[in-house]
Amino acid sequence: MNGTDFSSSLLQSGTANENSALFGSTMELVALTIGFFALGAYLGRDLSVGWGWAFYILSFVLLIAMRFAVRAEALTATALLFGFGTTIGLATAPAVAYYASTNPKIVWEAGGATALFMAGLGTVGYAVRQDLSRLARLTFWLLLGLIFFGVVTIFTQIPNGALIYSVVGLVIFAVLTVVDFQRLRAAGRVASAPMIAASIFLDALNVFLFFLNVFNRHD
């Protein structure tokens, strides 16, 4: 092996180690954020819907703050991530509590389906080599369209509108999950772990909520 080959081998080894460290750090943060979400959902089980909306606003303030903090100090970004997980748990607590009180089985079913969904599509995303950035831009516009459709279903009676909303949402977040796991493989810097963890956590959260609605309508 000549000097060039040896340097190339060291570079590839270093990159693989960095990717492995980033993957481990990110998934650890995702797991901890889910834990803080569960804590928030438990603590807020008796909250009113109004308080839920207040915590939604606070959670996204923390998410925006994290985008700035991650550039300066990883520890602060991580603390904001855990705060985000807790507040979004408090925000969704009224909805989760409703499902848990009316039909507890679907909460466990939705949780199991979400775990399988994320594991399967996350594996696909981490393995795919083709650049999916264009697909990510397309799903952004599709997500805006889905939000618009959701607003329409509030004011207009559309047959199976909520079910359509949930199924289309699952398709969109399937793509976003694949894209986020590809981004995780390509990022290479451990410092970017909190923001990628936030994206993957949001994918899982939305998938969980969509599954709750689907299983509730077909129980």
N, C-alpha and C positions, 0 to 999 in steps of 0.2 A: 504494500500500500504506500503510495507516494504522499507527499506533504499535503497536496490539495485534497486528495481523497480522505486523508485523516482529519483535516479541518472540516470538510463537509460532513463527515461522520459525527464529529463532536457537535457541530451546529444542529444536525438533525436530532441528536440525543438530547441536547439542551432544549430544543423546541418541544420535543415529546414530553420532557419532564415538566416544562412550563404549562403545557396543555393539561397534563395530568393533575398538576397542582391547582390550576384554575378550575377544572371540572370538580375536583374534590371540595374546594373551598365554596364554589357556587352551590353545589347540591347540599352541602352542610348548611349554608345560609337559607336555602329554600326550606329545608326540613325544620330549622329553628323558627323561621317566619310562619310556617304552618302551625307550629306549636303555639306561637304568640297569637295567631289568628284564633285558634281553638280556645285559648284562654279568654280572649276578648269576647268571643261568641258566648262562652259560658257566663262570664261576668255580666254581660248585657242582655241576658235571656229575658229579663223583665222590662227592658226599655221600651218606650213608645216609638212609633214610627218617626215622629218628629225628631226625637233624639238620634234615631238612626241616620236621618239625613244630615244632622249636625256633625256626626262623626264621619260621614262620607266626605264632607267638605274638609274636615280636619285631616283626614287620611291623605287626601290629594295635595293638601298644603305640605304635608310631610314628604310626599313623593317628589314634589317639585324642589323642596329644600335639599333632598338627597341628591338630586341631579347636580346641584352646585357643590355640595359637600364632597362628593366622590372625587372631584378634581383636586381637592385640597387635602383631605384627611380621611383615610379609609375607616378609621375607628368611629368617627362622627357619622359617616355614611351608614355604617353597620347599625349604629344605635337608632338612626332615623328609620332604617329598614324594619327593625323590630317594632318601633313605635308605629310605623305604617301598618304592619301586620296586626298589631293589637287594635288599632282604631278601626281598621276595615272589618275586623272581627266584631267589634262593638256595633259597627254600622249595619252589618248583615244579621246581627243577632235576632232582631224581631222576625225576620223571614225564616231563619233556621229554626227558631223556637216554635214558630207556627207549624212548620212541617213536622218537627219532632213531637209536638203535642197531638197533631191530628193523625199522623201515620209515621211512627219512628222508623219503621223498616226501610222506607225509601231514603232516609238520611244515610243509613249504612250502605244501601245499594248504590246511591249516588257517589258516596266516598270510594267504594270499591271500583266502580266503573271509571271514576276519575283517575285513580291510581293506575289502572290498566291502560287507559287512554294516554296518559302522560308517559308511561314507561315505553309503550309501543311506538308512539310518534316521536318521542325524544330520541329513541334509538335510531329511528329512520333519519331524523334531522342531523344527528351527530355523525352518521355514516355517509350522508349525501355529500358529494364533492362539487356538484354543479352549483353555480352561484344562483341563489334564490332571492336576491335583493329586489328584482323586478316583481316577483310574486308578493313580496312583503308590501310594496307600494300598492299593488292591486287590492290586497286584503284590507289595507287602510281605508280605501274608498268603499269597499264592500261593508266594512264595519260601520262607516258613517251611514250607508244606506240601511243597514240593519237597525241602527238607532232610530232613524227616521220612520222605518216601518213599525218599530215598537211604539213610537209616539202615536202613530196613526191608529194602531190597534186599541189604544186607550180611549180614543174618541169615536171610533168607528167599529161596528160589529162586523168582523171578518171571520167566516167559518174556519175553525181550527187555527185562528191567527196566532195564539200563544204557542201552539205546538210548532207551527211553521217557523216562528221566531226562534224557538229553541233549537230546532234541527239545523236551520241555516247557521245559527250561532256556533253550533258544534263543528260544522264544516269549516267555518272561518277560523275558529281557534285551533282546529286541527292543523291548518296551514301555518298559523302563527306559531304554534308549538314547534313544528318542524323548523321554521325559520330561526326561532330563538335558540334552539339547540345547535343549529349550524353556526349561529353567531357565537355561541359558547365555545365551539371547537376552534373557530377562527380568531377569537379575541387575543389569546396568548398572554394577556397581562392579568395577574392575580388582582391588581387594584381595581379592575373593572367588574369583579365578582358581585358586589352589592347591586349594581344596576341590572346586570343580567339576571341575578336571582330575583329581583323585583319583577322583571318581565315574565319569567317562568312561573313565579307565584301567581301573578295576575292571570296568566293562561289557565293555570289549574283552578283558580277560584271561579273564573267565568264558566269553565267546563263543569265544575261541581254544581253551580247554580242552574245551568241549563239542564243537566241530568236530573236535578231535583224536580224541575218542572215537567220534564218528559215522563219520569217514573210516576209522578203524582197523577198525571192524566191517564196513565195506563195501568194503574194499580187495580 
